[in-house]
């Protein structure tokens, strides 16, 4: 029984990690309607910045949040303004997707040029220390990630529900033309939303960097699962992304233990395909999934 509880807790902690990576991705898609294939490379950039701050300045890795989050916000805002926005009027939406794929490739090669192919290890400062919670044990850093994922979902919910900016974002997400008629600057909302989505992944980068080695392809490891989480939870649904991530984390942990670590991805993607066939809008989505941004 203790072993089963430990597996469940491991799955929840892993789900929290997937959630904090996925929230920014679903936010960008839900508002801007762009699938950002460079999302993983934003995460990679944030992890490298965290590593530099920690190793060069000797600070705690979490102190890097005051630099990484604003830097990723600016990076996301500039991506929307300079790369995506000029293509918004294109007749084929696939052009925007190809643009983010190109940005992903460029960022990977830029990282290889600057940091090389070696793995960078961010000092953990005790974040890899285990904590006993009754019969189960978790890493300190995992608890912080899980707590941050919950806090991020609540903060975004409150912002979308009660702030003027949040209401404007929801209006643009639901109907761009109507929002424009009401005097909302849609292009500015798109830039802001992309920046917030990138800032979310910047927070994820700071939290993940002490627990995982950083390399030029680290983003690929997380973003593939993030795409599964976003579709599974319902495109554009922030709560759906959170609960979908917890489900994927549990499936990953259970299948890895009972079936085999080499087959856990097959199980996760197999369940994902079955759910997608039976309910294409995702477990927590519907035709008006964008309303779930609030």
HELIX and SHEET records of a PDB file:
HELIX    1   1 UNK A    2  UNK A   32  1                                  31    
HELIX    2   2 UNK A   39  UNK A   57  1                                  19    
HELIX    3   3 UNK A   61  UNK A   64  5                                   4    
HELIX    4   4 UNK A   65  UNK A   78  1                                  14    
HELIX    5   5 UNK A   79  UNK A   84  3                                   6    
HELIX    6   6 UNK A   85  UNK A   87  5                                   3    
HELIX    7   7 UNK A   94  UNK A  115  1                                  22    
HELIX    8   8 UNK A  140  UNK A  162  1                                  23    
HELIX    9   9 UNK A  164  UNK A  174  1                                  11    
HELIX   10  10 UNK A  176  UNK A  181  1                                   6    
HELIX   11  11 UNK A  186  UNK A  209  1                                  24    
HELIX   12  12 UNK A  218  UNK A  233  1                                  16    
HELIX   13  13 UNK A  238  UNK A  258  1                                  21    
HELIX   14  14 UNK A  264  UNK A  278  1                                  15    
HELIX   15  15 UNK A  289  UNK A  293  5                                   5    
SHEET    1   A 2 UNK A 130  UNK A 133  0                                        
SHEET    2   A 2 UNK A 136  UNK A 139 -1                                        
END                                                                             
